[in-house]
């Protein structure tokens, strides 16, 4: 039975972690408390919980090593001055033979930097105390970097997992109302200072969600050892903050927008903070959370290199012009819950039922050996790919801040679903045009439902031309699926948004209605433009069809926004990817413009294997003439065999799905 030692168990994050650990009866947990503190979880209620009181301000390495004897995992949820003891704890853990160490990153928020700058680390903090908070952030950053480079880790005797929250976190299940704002002298209203982009949104994390995520990393070290991870529950806008603050405080809320330029001064000299921020009497004004997101929202700042998200998308520049088949280590991840680890193919089964003549259950082994195996090369694209572009060019949307890289191009192999339905299930017992194929996974709870599911019209599966390419994938890029990509079996639906490619497949039901899952009925829909918030969206969910088709798209991977690009013989090189609309592939042409879409230059499309496949992306490059200067932009657009042409913009929608406006690289400096 693994033994976990948790330091900082009495704090907000520590308590949430402790409660999560205690849900797993296979774990023995020791909560380490400081003198004078008490646990929020009574020890006598949990037979697998014990308590030790240790004064970390005077703790000795040898004594701590004795306390940690027999411990397998040490989790540090320390903060403030207690962080100074983290290095001693890790030294003692190494002496005691502890195998895994979790440094205290909880609530440290994202690190942001401006490309090329060395100073650009900030911590969202009260401006009055910014100097102190910057110092604390630097201490925490140094502590965690030291933890990651500890001799025991370098020698392979210990592994680390570093997990961060969103820009802020809370215990409420509702998006947090935020009291950390400036109060007026009359104390009857609040002021929220917005710095930078007025449309920016902040990440936030429910502590319970975060703790459950940490528990999953302990259960599955193969996915989390020696990795930096970040868990974000959702996003919240300035308007949400103001609305919830008014709701809970019964006070008026006003918003003040301050220019982004002040950020540079404040980073270098906290004393340069504007008076209205510097004199704020409360502890943690929301201003600096939005300073962080305001920087990111402008495209000028990027997440610190090396940070890995649960819902991960790779940087476009890394892969779009280099690798036709996307390797698993740089493929994007999108999950609405923990990643399950299922039995082998011999044990896992898929139930096929509903309006079929012979309902049946097949093992993955049967699907691999009793049916012809079909290989398809196709792109998998998240419905929310390029959401960040929609929110920055059009207006704020809900949802994860996907950039341009939530797409991957792979070989997929497995039996055709049509073959399985006809040969094993005995065929369909109704009119195909009136039915749906519903895919379901019941392995884990999701954020908004007890299971995950999606469906497509059955015609998409059964018709001769395209239905033969719908498969139950067992392999990806000539290798068995990995857990994060759906091992042991997932649906592959070429030309259809990734939300319908259900992973960890348990059941396929042929039915006369769409899937009833939350993510089919209440998400991944292009709502009409009059649906501007949750209240106005409500009547449209049932009347708006689900998003199925992925739109025609092109993206510029090189150069990237804000880049300084040297001319070579008066030209610069532009590279990227393009995907066709749904089943209308292949992409037949990509064009690039450097003068705001007045004139276009044809790009060269790669000639490697599969580039002319109807379901694939294409990789393209062009050399274009440009004059030296600043604030330059490059556009791209794609054409496909179905006659679709990428437009300048696509329809704004509340969930930010299906964006397909021109590819863009903006704010370039050409030298």
C-alpha positions in Angstrom: 0.0 0.0 0.0 1.7 3.3 -1.1 2.4 5.8 1.6 2.0 9.5 0.9 3.4 12.3 3.1 1.6 15.6 2.7 3.2 18.8 3.9 1.0 21.9 4.3 -2.2 19.8 4.8 -4.0 22.5 6.7 -4.0 25.1 4.0 -6.7 25.5 1.3 -5.0 23.5 -1.4 -3.5 21.1 1.1 -6.9 20.3 2.6 -8.3 19.6 -0.9 -5.4 17.3 -1.7 -5.8 15.5 1.6 -9.5 14.9 1.0 -8.8 13.5 -2.5 -6.0 11.2 -1.2 -8.4 9.8 1.4 -10.9 8.7 -1.3 -8.4 6.0 -2.4 -8.4 3.2 0.2 -5.2 1.8 -1.4 -3.2 4.8 -0.1 -1.8 5.4 3.4 -1.5 9.2 4.1 0.5 11.1 6.6 -0.5 14.7 7.1 2.4 16.9 8.3 1.2 19.8 10.4 3.0 22.8 11.9 2.8 23.3 15.7 -0.4 25.1 16.7 -2.3 24.1 13.5 -5.1 21.5 13.4 -6.3 19.3 10.6 -9.6 20.0 8.9 -9.9 16.2 8.5 -10.2 14.3 11.8 -7.8 11.4 11.9 -10.1 9.0 13.7 -12.5 9.2 10.7 -10.0 7.6 8.4 -8.1 4.4 9.3 -5.5 5.1 6.6 -4.6 8.6 7.9 -2.0 9.5 10.5 -0.7 12.8 11.7 2.7 14.2 12.5 3.5 17.6 13.9 6.8 19.0 12.7 8.2 22.5 13.2 9.7 23.1 9.7 11.4 26.3 10.8 13.9 24.3 12.9 13.6 20.8 11.3 16.8 18.9 10.8 17.5 16.8 7.7 18.3 13.6 9.7 15.2 13.9 11.8 13.0 14.5 8.8 14.5 11.5 7.1 13.5 9.3 10.0 10.0 10.8 9.8 9.8 9.9 6.1 11.1 6.3 6.5 8.9 4.0 4.4 7.2 6.9 2.5 6.8 6.5 -1.3 5.6 10.0 -2.3 6.1 13.4 -0.7 3.7 16.2 -1.7 4.6 19.7 -0.7 1.6 22.1 -0.5 3.7 24.7 1.4 3.5 28.4 0.8 4.9 31.6 2.2 7.9 31.4 4.6 7.4 27.6 5.0 8.7 27.2 1.5 12.2 27.8 2.8 12.0 24.3 4.3 11.2 22.6 0.9 14.9 21.9 0.1 15.5 20.3 3.5 12.3 18.2 3.0 13.5 17.0 -0.4 17.0 16.2 1.0 15.5 14.2 3.8 13.1 12.5 1.4 16.1 11.4 -0.8 17.9 10.1 2.3 14.8 8.1 3.2 14.5 6.6 -0.3 11.3 8.4 -1.3 10.6 7.7 -5.0 8.5 10.8 -6.0 8.5 14.4 -5.0 5.8 17.0 -5.7 7.2 20.6 -5.3 4.8 23.3 -4.1 3.6 25.0 -7.3 0.0 25.1 -6.3 -1.5 28.5 -6.8 1.7 30.0 -8.1 -0.2 30.8 -11.3 1.3 30.9 -14.8 4.8 32.2 -15.5 4.8 34.6 -18.4 7.6 36.0 -20.3 8.1 38.3 -23.3 10.2 36.4 -26.0 13.7 37.7 -25.7 13.3 39.3 -22.3 14.9 37.9 -19.2 13.0 40.0 -16.6 9.4 39.0 -17.6 8.4 36.8 -14.6 5.4 38.2 -12.8 3.2 37.1 -10.0 -0.4 38.3 -9.8 -0.2 40.3 -6.5 -1.4 43.4 -4.7 0.6 46.3 -6.2 1.2 47.9 -2.8 3.2 44.7 -1.9 4.3 44.0 -5.4 8.0 44.1 -4.5 7.5 41.6 -1.7 5.3 39.4 -3.8 7.8 39.5 -6.7 10.4 38.5 -4.2 8.2 35.6 -2.9 7.5 34.5 -6.5 11.3 34.5 -7.3 11.9 32.5 -4.1 9.2 30.0 -5.1 10.5 29.8 -8.6 14.0 29.2 -7.3 12.8 26.6 -4.8 10.9 24.7 -7.5 13.7 24.9 -10.1 16.1 23.6 -7.4 13.7 20.8 -6.6 13.6 19.7 -10.3 17.4 19.6 -10.5 18.0 17.9 -7.2 20.9 15.4 -7.2 18.5 12.5 -6.4 16.5 13.3 -9.5 19.5 13.8 -11.7 20.7 10.4 -10.5 17.4 8.7 -11.3 16.7 7.8 -7.7 13.7 10.2 -7.4 11.2 11.7 -9.9 9.3 14.9 -9.7 5.8 16.1 -10.8 5.3 19.9 -10.8 1.6 20.9 -11.0 0.2 24.5 -11.2 -3.3 25.9 -11.0 -4.9 28.5 -13.1 -4.4 32.3 -12.6 -6.4 31.9 -9.4 -8.3 29.2 -7.6 -11.2 28.7 -5.2 -13.2 26.2 -3.3 -16.6 27.2 -4.7 -18.1 25.1 -7.4 -19.4 28.3 -9.1 -16.9 30.5 -10.9 -15.4 32.4 -8.1 -16.7 35.8 -7.1 -13.6 37.8 -6.3 -13.6 40.2 -3.3 -10.0 41.2 -3.9 -10.7 44.5 -5.5 -10.5 48.2 -4.6 -13.2 49.4 -2.3 -14.4 53.0 -2.5 -14.2 55.2 0.6 -18.0 54.9 1.0 -17.6 51.1 0.9 -20.7 50.7 -1.3 -19.0 49.8 -4.5 -16.0 48.0 -5.9 -13.7 48.9 -8.7 -12.1 46.3 -11.0 -9.0 47.6 -12.7 -8.5 45.9 -16.1 -5.0 46.2 -17.5 -4.4 45.5 -21.1 -7.0 43.7 -23.2 -10.5 44.5 -22.0 -11.6 41.2 -23.5 -9.1 39.0 -21.7 -10.2 36.0 -19.7 -8.4 34.4 -16.7 -7.9 30.7 -16.0 -9.2 29.5 -12.7 -9.1 26.2 -10.9 -11.5 24.5 -8.5 -9.4 23.1 -5.7 -11.3 19.9 -5.7 -10.7 19.4 -9.4 -7.1 20.2 -8.9 -6.7 17.7 -6.1 -8.5 15.0 -8.1 -6.0 15.6 -10.9 -3.1 15.3 -8.6 -4.5 12.0 -7.3 -4.6 10.7 -10.9 -0.9 11.6 -11.4 -0.1 9.6 -8.3 -2.0 6.6 -9.6 -0.4 6.8 -13.1 3.2 7.8 -12.7 4.0 6.8 -16.3 2.0 9.8 -17.5 3.3 12.4 -14.9 6.8 11.6 -13.7 9.4 14.2 -14.5 6.8 16.5 -16.0 5.5 20.0 -15.5 1.8 20.0 -15.6 -1.0 22.5 -15.3 -4.6 22.0 -14.4 -7.3 24.6 -15.3 -11.0 24.0 -14.6 -12.4 26.8 -16.7 -12.1 30.4 -17.7 -13.7 33.6 -16.3 -14.0 37.0 -17.9 -14.1 40.5 -16.4 -17.8 40.6 -17.0 -18.2 37.3 -15.0 -16.1 38.7 -12.2 -18.2 41.9 -12.0 -21.5 40.0 -12.2 -20.7 37.5 -9.5 -19.2 40.2 -7.3 -22.4 42.2 -7.5 -24.4 39.0 -6.9 -22.6 38.1 -3.7 -21.7 41.5 -2.3 -24.9 43.5 -3.0 -22.6 46.4 -4.1 -22.2 48.2 -7.3 -19.2 47.2 -9.5 -17.5 49.5 -11.9 -14.6 48.7 -14.3 -11.5 50.8 -15.0 -9.4 50.0 -18.0 -5.7 50.9 -17.8 -3.2 50.8 -20.7 -1.0 47.8 -21.3 2.1 50.0 -21.4 2.2 50.5 -17.7 3.0 46.8 -17.4 6.5 47.2 -18.6 7.2 49.9 -16.0 5.7 47.9 -13.2 7.7 44.8 -14.0 10.9 46.7 -13.8 10.0 49.0 -10.9 6.9 48.2 -8.7 7.0 51.8 -7.6 5.8 52.8 -11.0 2.4 51.2 -10.4 -0.4 53.8 -11.0 -1.7 55.4 -7.8 -5.1 53.8 -8.1 -3.5 50.4 -8.0 -0.8 51.2 -5.5 -3.2 52.6 -3.0 -5.7 49.8 -3.2 -6.5 48.8 0.4 -7.4 45.2 -0.1 -5.1 42.2 -0.3 -5.2 40.8 -3.8 -6.9 43.0 -6.4 -8.1 41.2 -9.5 -6.1 43.7 -11.5 -3.0 41.8 -11.7 -4.7 38.5 -12.7 -5.9 40.5 -15.7 -2.6 42.1 -16.2 -1.3 38.5 -16.7 -4.1 37.6 -19.1 -4.1 41.0 -20.8 -0.5 40.3 -21.8 -1.3 36.9 -23.2 -4.4 38.2 -24.9 -2.4 40.7 -26.9 -0.3 37.9 -28.3 2.8 39.6 -26.9 3.4 37.2 -24.1 3.5 33.4 -24.0 3.4 30.7 -21.5 6.8 29.8 -20.0 8.6 27.2 -22.1 8.2 23.7 -20.7 4.8 24.1 -19.1 2.5 21.2 -20.1 -1.2 21.3 -19.8 -3.7 18.5 -19.1 -5.4 19.9 -22.2 -2.2 20.4 -24.1 -1.7 22.0 -27.5 1.7 22.2 -29.0 3.2 25.4 -30.4 2.4 25.6 -34.1 6.0 26.5 -35.0 7.3 23.3 -33.6 5.6 20.9 -36.0 3.6 22.4 -38.8 6.3 22.6 -41.4 8.5 19.7 -40.3 6.5 16.5 -39.6 3.7 15.2 -41.8 2.7 12.4 -39.2 2.4 14.1 -35.8 4.4 12.2 -33.2 2.6 11.4 -29.9 5.0 13.6 -27.9 3.9 16.8 -29.6 0.3 15.9 -30.3 -2.5 17.9 -28.7 -4.5 16.5 -25.8 -8.2 17.3 -25.0 -9.9 15.6 -22.2 -13.0 16.5 -20.1 -11.9 14.3 -17.2 -9.1 12.1 -16.0 -7.3 9.7 -18.4 -8.5 6.1 -17.6 -6.2 3.1 -17.8 -8.1 0.2 -19.2 -7.5 -3.5 -19.3 -5.6 -5.1 -22.2 -7.4 -5.7 -25.5 -8.2 -9.3 -24.5 -10.2 -8.0 -21.5 -11.8 -4.7 -22.7 -15.1 -5.1 -24.6 -17.3 -2.9 -26.7 -21.1 -3.3 -26.6 -22.9 -2.8 -29.9 -26.7 -2.4 -29.4 -29.7 -0.4 -30.3 -31.3 -0.7 -33.7 -29.2 -3.6 -35.0 -30.5 -7.0 -35.7 -28.0 -8.8 -33.5 -26.8 -6.8 -30.5 -23.4 -8.1 -29.5 -20.3 -7.5 -27.4 -16.9 -7.8 -28.9 -13.5 -7.8 -27.2 -10.8 -5.5 -28.6 -8.9 -8.7 -29.5 -11.8 -9.9 -31.6 -12.0 -6.5 -33.4 -8.2 -6.8 -34.1 -8.3 -10.4 -35.4 -11.8 -11.2 -36.8 -12.2 -8.2 -39.1 -10.1 -6.8 -41.9 -7.9 -4.0 -40.7 -8.2 -0.7 -42.5 -5.6 2.2 -42.4 -6.7 5.7 -42.9 -4.5 8.9 -42.9 -6.4 11.8 -41.6 -6.2 15.0 -39.5 -7.8 15.1 -36.1 -8.8 18.7 -35.1 -10.4 20.0 -32.0 -13.6 22.0 -32.6 -12.1 24.8 -30.6 -8.9 25.0 -32.6 -8.0 28.7 -33.1 -10.4 29.9 -30.4 -7.7 32.4 -29.3 -7.8 34.0 -32.7 -11.6 34.3 -32.6 -11.5 35.9 -29.1 -8.7 38.4 -30.0 -9.9 39.4 -33.5 -13.7 39.3 -32.9 -14.7 39.4 -29.3 -14.6 37.3 -26.1 -15.7 33.7 -26.1 -16.0 30.9 -23.6 -13.7 28.0 -23.5 -10.0 26.9 -23.3 -7.7 29.4 -24.9 -6.6 27.1 -27.8 -4.1 28.6 -30.2 -3.6 27.4 -33.7 -2.1 24.0 -32.8 -5.1 21.9 -31.7 -4.8 19.6 -34.7 -2.7 16.5 -35.5 -2.2 14.4 -38.6 -1.8 10.6 -38.1 -2.2 7.1 -39.5 -5.0 5.3 -37.8 -5.7 1.6 -38.1 -8.6 -0.7 -37.1 -11.7 -2.3 -38.4 -14.3 -0.3 -40.4 -17.3 0.4 -38.2 -19.5 -0.4 -41.2 -18.0 -3.9 -41.4 -18.6 -4.5 -37.7 -22.2 -3.4 -37.9 -23.0 -5.5 -41.0 -21.0 -8.6 -40.2 -21.2 -9.0 -36.5 -24.3 -7.0 -35.5 -26.3 -8.4 -38.4 -27.0 -5.0 -40.0 -29.3 -2.1 -39.2 -33.0 -2.7 -38.3 -34.3 0.7 -39.4 -33.8 3.4 -42.1 -30.2 4.5 -42.1 -31.1 8.1 -42.9 -33.2 8.4 -39.7 -30.6 7.0 -37.3 -27.5 8.0 -35.4 -24.4 6.2 -34.4 -23.8 7.1 -30.7 -20.4 6.4 -29.1 -20.0 6.2 -25.3 -17.3 6.0 -22.7 -18.4 5.2 -19.1 -14.9 4.9 -17.6 -14.6 8.2 -15.8 -16.8 11.1 -14.8 -16.4 14.3 -16.8 -16.5 17.9 -15.8 -20.2 18.2 -16.8 -21.6 14.7 -17.0 -21.1 11.2 -15.5 -19.8 9.9 -18.8 -18.6 11.1 -22.2 -20.3 10.5 -25.5 -21.0 11.8 -29.0 -22.9 10.8 -32.1 -23.0 11.3 -35.8 -25.7 10.7 -38.4 -25.5 7.0 -39.3 -25.3 7.9 -43.0 -21.8 9.2 -42.3 -20.8 5.7 -41.3 -22.7 3.6 -43.8 -22.4 5.3 -47.2 -19.9 3.7 -49.6 -17.7 6.7 -50.4 -16.9 8.1 -47.0 -18.4 5.6 -44.5 -15.6 3.1 -45.3 -13.1 5.4 -43.7 -14.9 5.5 -40.3 -12.9 3.0 -38.2 -12.6 1.8 -34.6 -8.9 2.6 -34.2 -6.6 0.3 -32.3 -3.3 1.9 -33.7 -1.9 5.3 -34.2 1.1 5.9 -36.4 1.8 2.1 -36.6 1.8 1.7 -32.8 -0.9 0.7 -30.3 -2.9 3.7 -29.0 -1.6 5.2 -25.8 -3.9 5.9 -22.9 -4.0 9.7 -23.6 -5.2 8.9 -27.2 -7.8 6.4 -26.2 -6.2 3.0 -25.6 -7.3 0.4 -26.3 -9.9 1.7 -28.8 -11.4 4.9 -30.0 -13.7 6.1 -32.8 -12.0 7.7 -35.8 -14.4 9.9 -37.9 -12.5 11.6 -40.7 -13.6 15.2 -41.5 -15.6 15.4 -38.2 -14.7 17.5 -35.2 -12.6 15.7 -32.5 -15.4 16.0 -29.9 -17.1 13.1 -31.7 -14.0 10.8 -31.8 -14.8 9.2 -28.5 -11.9 7.6 -26.7 -11.8 4.6 -24.4 -14.9 3.3 -26.2 -17.3 1.1 -24.3 -20.5 1.2 -26.3 -21.8 1.9 -29.8 -25.6 2.4 -30.0 -27.6 2.8 -33.2 -30.5 5.0 -32.2 -33.1 7.4 -33.6 -31.8 10.4 -31.8 -28.5 12.2 -31.1 -26.4 11.3 -28.1 -27.8 12.7 -24.9 -24.4 13.5 -23.4 -23.7 17.0 -22.3 -21.0 17.5 -24.8 -23.3 16.7 -27.7 -26.3 18.6 -26.4 -24.8 21.6 -24.5 -21.4 22.2 -26.1 -19.6 22.1 -29.4 -22.3 24.0 -31.3 -22.0 27.1 -33.4 -24.6 29.1 -31.5 -26.2 32.2 -33.3 -24.5 35.5 -32.7 -27.4 36.7 -30.5 -26.4 34.1 -27.9 -23.9 36.4 -26.1 -23.9 34.8 -22.6 -25.3 31.8 -20.8 -28.7 33.3 -20.2 -29.3 34.3 -23.8 -27.8 31.0 -25.1 -30.2 28.9 -23.1 -33.1 28.8 -25.7 -30.6 28.0 -28.5 -29.0 24.8 -27.3 -31.8 22.5 -28.3 -32.5 24.2 -31.6 -28.9 24.5 -32.8 -27.5 21.4 -34.5 -24.2 19.9 -33.2 -21.0 20.8 -34.9 -19.9 17.9 -37.1 -17.8 19.1 -40.0 -14.4 20.7 -39.5 -14.0 23.8 -41.7 -11.4 24.6 -44.3 -8.5 26.2 -42.5 -4.9 27.4 -42.9 -2.4 28.5 -40.3 0.9 30.2 -40.5 3.5 28.5 -38.3 6.6 30.5 -39.4 7.0 33.4 -38.8 5.0 33.8 -35.5 3.4 36.9 -34.1 5.8 39.5 -32.7 8.8 37.9 -34.4 11.7 39.8 -35.9 12.4 38.3 -39.3 15.5 38.9 -41.4 15.2 39.4 -45.2 17.1 37.2 -47.5 17.4 38.7 -51.0 14.4 40.8 -50.2 12.2 37.8 -49.3 11.1 35.9 -46.2 10.0 32.3 -45.9 6.5 31.5 -44.7 5.4 28.0 -43.6 2.3 26.4 -42.2 -0.5 23.8 -42.5 -3.9 23.7 -44.1 -6.9 21.3 -43.8 -9.9 20.8 -46.1 -13.5 21.3 -45.2 -15.0 18.0 -43.9 -15.1 15.5 -46.8 -14.2 18.0 -49.5 -10.5 17.3 -49.5 -7.8 17.4 -50.4 -6.5 20.9 -50.1 -5.7 22.0 -53.6 -4.1 25.4 -53.1 -2.7 27.7 -50.4 -2.0 31.4 -51.0 -0.1 34.0 -49.0 -0.6 37.8 -48.9 1.6 40.5 -47.4 -0.5 43.5 -48.3 -3.7 42.9 -46.4 -5.3 40.5 -48.9 -5.0 42.8 -52.0 -2.6 40.4 -53.7 -1.9 36.7 -53.2 1.0 34.4 -53.9 0.6 30.7 -54.4 2.4 28.6 -51.8 4.2 25.3 -52.6 2.4 22.2 -51.1 4.5 19.4 -49.9 4.8 16.2 -52.0 5.3 13.6 -49.3 3.2 10.5 -48.9 -0.5 11.2 -48.2 -0.4 15.0 -48.9 -3.1 14.5 -51.6 -5.3 12.3 -49.3 -8.8 13.9 -48.9 -8.7 13.7 -45.1 -5.2 15.0 -44.5 -3.6 18.3 -43.8 -1.0 19.6 -46.2 2.2 21.3 -45.2 3.1 24.3 -47.3 5.8 27.0 -47.8 6.2 30.2 -49.7 8.8 32.9 -50.3 7.3 36.4 -50.4 8.7 39.8 -51.0 8.6 42.2 -48.1 10.0 45.7 -47.3 11.7 46.4 -44.0 9.5 47.8 -41.3 7.5 47.2 -38.2 3.9 46.1 -37.5 3.8 44.0 -40.6 1.4 41.1 -41.1 1.1 38.1 -43.4 -2.2 36.3 -44.3 -2.9 32.8 -45.6 -5.9 31.2 -47.2 -6.7 27.6 -48.4 -8.7 26.1 -51.2 -10.0 22.5 -51.4 -11.4 20.1 -54.0 -15.0 20.8 -52.9 -14.7 24.4 -54.0 -14.4 25.9 -50.5 -12.2 28.9 -50.1 -11.1 30.1 -46.7 -12.6 33.5 -45.8 -11.2 36.4 -43.8 -13.4 35.7 -40.8 -15.9 33.1 -39.7 -19.0 33.6 -37.6 -18.5 34.6 -33.9 -20.1 32.2 -31.5 -20.2 32.1 -27.7 -18.3 28.8 -27.4 -15.6 29.9 -29.9 -15.8 26.8 -32.0 -15.2 26.3 -35.8 -13.0 29.4 -36.3 -11.7 29.4 -39.9 -10.6 33.0 -40.7 -7.4 33.7 -42.6 -4.2 32.4 -41.1 -2.3 35.3 -39.6 1.2 36.2 -38.5 1.0 39.8 -37.1 3.1 42.5 -35.5 6.1 41.4 -37.4 9.4 43.3 -37.6 11.1 42.9 -40.9 14.8 43.7 -41.0 
